[in-house]
Amino acid sequence: MAEFAVIGLGRFGRAVARNLALEKQSVLAIDRLPDRLERIAPEVDAVIKVDTTDEAALSALHLERMECVVVAIGSRATEASILTVALLRELAVPRIVARAFDERHARLLLTIGASEVLNPEDEIGRRLAQRLAYPEIHDQIRLGDAVLAEVETPEAFVGTVLRDLELPERYAVSLLAIRRQGATQINPPPDSTVESGDVLVLLGGSEAVRRLAELT
């Protein structure tokens, strides 16, 4: 079990803390507002009321012992997020993941020591746009130049043995799993037959996945 700290307990910070706890990780939740701490307290290991722009107060927490510190401070406190990340880097926190609100903010956070930055609003918007544009792709995760995607089975594939589909050769994608009636079969045998309603879990370039999805 790893130890994590989450600083800033707005909606996004609470979601991160809650889901880390659900994954059986040790979570310390930090905010300067007592009502936010009270809301998350039953779900995490510990809560602490601290203004993380106070260098002495932050240092006293010894967050350098954590696996990772997530800085989820909201958009109304951009300066506080920047100062908090800078102080965490000075304290030699091994991994700092920080929320950014635009490209300039992201560049600043990386420059002063964030290990990784993310913009959850941009990510949600991107995934929604993809889902609207390609409804046959249920979900996808970008992995560098490739994507991991769940795609509805094209009707032309139904009744065909996987081996005969020749997915890598014809479509430049690899089949990792099949979701069927709520169950997931990982690395399905080549002699498996595709059924109507199957969802194919594919790995490949984004364009290759989209071309296959357009067959549905």
Buried (B, 14 or more C-beta within 10 A) or exposed (E): EEBBBBBBBBEBBBBBBBEBBEEEBBBBBBBBEEEBBEBBEEBBBEBBEBEBBBEEBBEEBEBEEBBBBBBBBBEEBBEBBBBBBBBBBBBEBEBBBBBBBEEEBBEBBBEBBBBBBBBBBBEEEEBEEBBEEBEBBBEBEBEEEBBBBBBBBBEEBEEBEBEEBEBEEEBBBEBBBBBBEEEEEEEBEEEBEBEEEBBBBBBBEBEBBBBBBEBB
